[in-house]
Every structure is written in structure tokens, then in C-alpha cells.
């Protein structure tokens, strides 16, 4: 079995990307992004997840992560994706003003039924594509810059630190919506 996209080094730092099935733009609404942030916070506090950088785009997420503790990064990611998926889908079902509800639930249901790992819905694609990164390397800086520039390249904002759902403002010492980010420098 290939280790190209595996969490091979239990002490490593990884660049991770995961996406919504069918690239559905779920994260255009704050409520869904906030649920994902709550999942990050829970995994950081209870499971030992360390986040060095993040950005939540409309249909995918980039993270620079490590861990502190006994749980593996693959187990932490599995739990985080499962928890956030259940909460986001519940919010979609219960949100009376979600205009895309029926369309999204149909896609998530059809995808879930086609995957034997699910019982009802599937929000996230199964892959995380972890790439191990040396913490004090040019590659770490490149990936962190890539993460922070994603909303700029998408045309959403002019300066990376202006995007709330990113760690860019943490690195510019302006706080950040996820204050628990482990700033490397």
C-alpha cells in the first residue's frame, strides 16, 4: 500500500486538504464555518490536534497540523470530519432559511448511499491528502503562504489577514477567530 498520502510519521507536521463531495459550496454561510471551527477547537482541546495554519474556503479546507498526545492524526481527522459532518448536515436539515437544503441533501444522500462507509449522508470526500512538511523549512513557509493567499487568489479580499476564516491574522498578531492556532514565528 502506498504511503504517499498517509500520516506515516506520527510526530510529523502535515499539510492537509479535504473537500466537500461534489465541491458543493457549503461554507458560504457562517453557521457552517463556525461548526467546523468548533470541531477544530474540540479536537485541539480533547484530542491533541495542533493547528499551525488553516483556511476554510467555500468547498474545501487547508490545514497545517500536528499532534500532541497519543491519538493518531488519521484518527483525529476521521473524528473531526465525522463530527463536523453530522453537525453541518443537521444544521442544513433544521435551518428554515437554507435555500439550497433539498439540493444539498440529495447530493449528500446519493453520495452516502453509494459509499459503504456511510449510513445516510456523506459531506466530506474521504481523502485528506496529507503531505509531511519539515517545520523549519521553505516548504512550511510556502504551504502557510498558500493557505493564507487562497482567499486573496479567489478574489474575496485584498489582504490575507482580512479573511476571518483563516490563520493569516494570527500570524500578523491581530488575533484571529481561532486563537488556539500555534504560530510558528
N, C-alpha and C positions, 0 to 999 in steps of 0.2 A: 504494500500500500504506500502511496506517495506521501511524503511529509512536506511537500511544497506549501500546502495551505493547512498546516496543523500548528497547534500550540506545542511545539516539540520541546522547547526549553521552559521548564516550569518557573524559572526565575527571570525569564526574558521580558522585554518590553515589546509590544506588538502594535503595528498599525493595522486597524481592523475596519472593514467596510461591510455594512449589511443594509439590505434594501427591502422595501415593501414589495410584495408579489405584484407582478404586472406593472411595476413602477407607478402605482397609484399615489397621487399627491395627497396623502393623509395629513401630513404635517404642515398644511396651510392654515390650520386652526391652532390657536394657542393651547386649548384644552388638551389636545393630543400630545403636543410637545411637552407640556407640563407633566403629563402622566409619564412620559419617557424620562424626564428629569427626576421625577420621584423614584422611578425604578433604578436610575443611576445612583441616587442618594442611598437607597436601601442597600444596594449591592456594595457600595463603598463602606457603609457603616457595619453591615451584618456579615458580609461575605469576604471582605478584604480586597475589593476591587480598588485599584488606584487609577485615576484618570489624569493623564498628563495634558491631554488636549481633546477637544471634541467640537463637532458642528452637527447640528440637526438641519438637514435640508428638507425639501418638500416631500421627498420619497426615499431618502437614504440617509445614513448616518456614517460619519467617520470618527474613529476614536484612536488615540494613542493610549494604551493601557498596560498595566502590570498588575501584580497582586502582592498582597501581604497576608500570609496565612496558609492554611492547609488546603483550601479548596483550589481546584484547578481552574485556569482561565476558561477552558471549554465548558466546565460545569457552571461557572459564574455567568458566562454569556448565554448558555442554554436557559438558565433560570431567569435572567434579566429579560430575554426575549419572550419567554413564556408568560411571565408576569405582566409585562407591558402589553403583550398581545391580548390577553384576557381583559385587562382593564380598558384598553382602547376600543376593542370591539364592543364591550359592554356599554361604553360611553356612546359609541356610534348608534347602537340599538336604542338607547334611552334618551338620546338628545333629540328633542322635538323640532329643533330648527336645523338639523343636519339635512341639507337639501340633497346630498349625494348618498344618503343612507341605503336605499334599496340597491342601487348600482354597486356600491362598495361591498355590501354584504353578500350580494350574488357572486361577485368575483372571489371574495374570500371563502365563501362556502364551496363553490365549484373547485377551487384550488385545494381546499382542505379535504374534500371528498376524494380527490384524485391522489392524495398522499396518504399512505398507510400510517404515517407517524402522527396523524391528526384525527380527531373525532368529529369536529364540526367545521371550524374556520381555520384558515391559515393567513396570518397577516404578514409575517416575515419570510423572505426567501431563506432557505436553510443554511446557506453558506455565510461565513464571516470573512473569508479570505485573509486570515492573519499572516502578516509578514513581520518577522522578527527584526527589530531595529536596535542598533547599539545606542545607548542613551547619550553619549558624548560624541556623537558623530555628525557629519554633514547630512547624512540620511535622516537623522532625527529632526534636524532643523528644516530640511526640505519637506518632510511629511507634515510637520507642525505648520509650516508656511502654507502648504497645500490645503490643509484643513481650514485655516483661518481665511484664506483667499477664496474659498468656494463661494460664499455669498456675494463677494465682490465680482467674481467672474460671471456669476449668474445675473448680475446687473441689479441686485436688490439694494445694495448700499455702495457708498464710495470708499469707505474706510472699514477695514475688518472689525475694528473694535466697536463699530456702531451696530453690529448684528448681535442681538441679545442672546440668541441660542447658539453661542459659540464661546470658546475659551479665550478668544483674542483679547477681550477686555481684562481678563485675569493677568495676561502677560504684559499688559500696559499699565498694570497696577491701578486699574479703575474699578476693581471689584469684579463682578461677574454674577450672572444668575446662578451659577453652580460654584459657590465659594469654596467647595471642597477640592477643586482642581489642584493637583500637585504641580506647581510652577517650577520648572527645572532651573531657570536662571532669572 
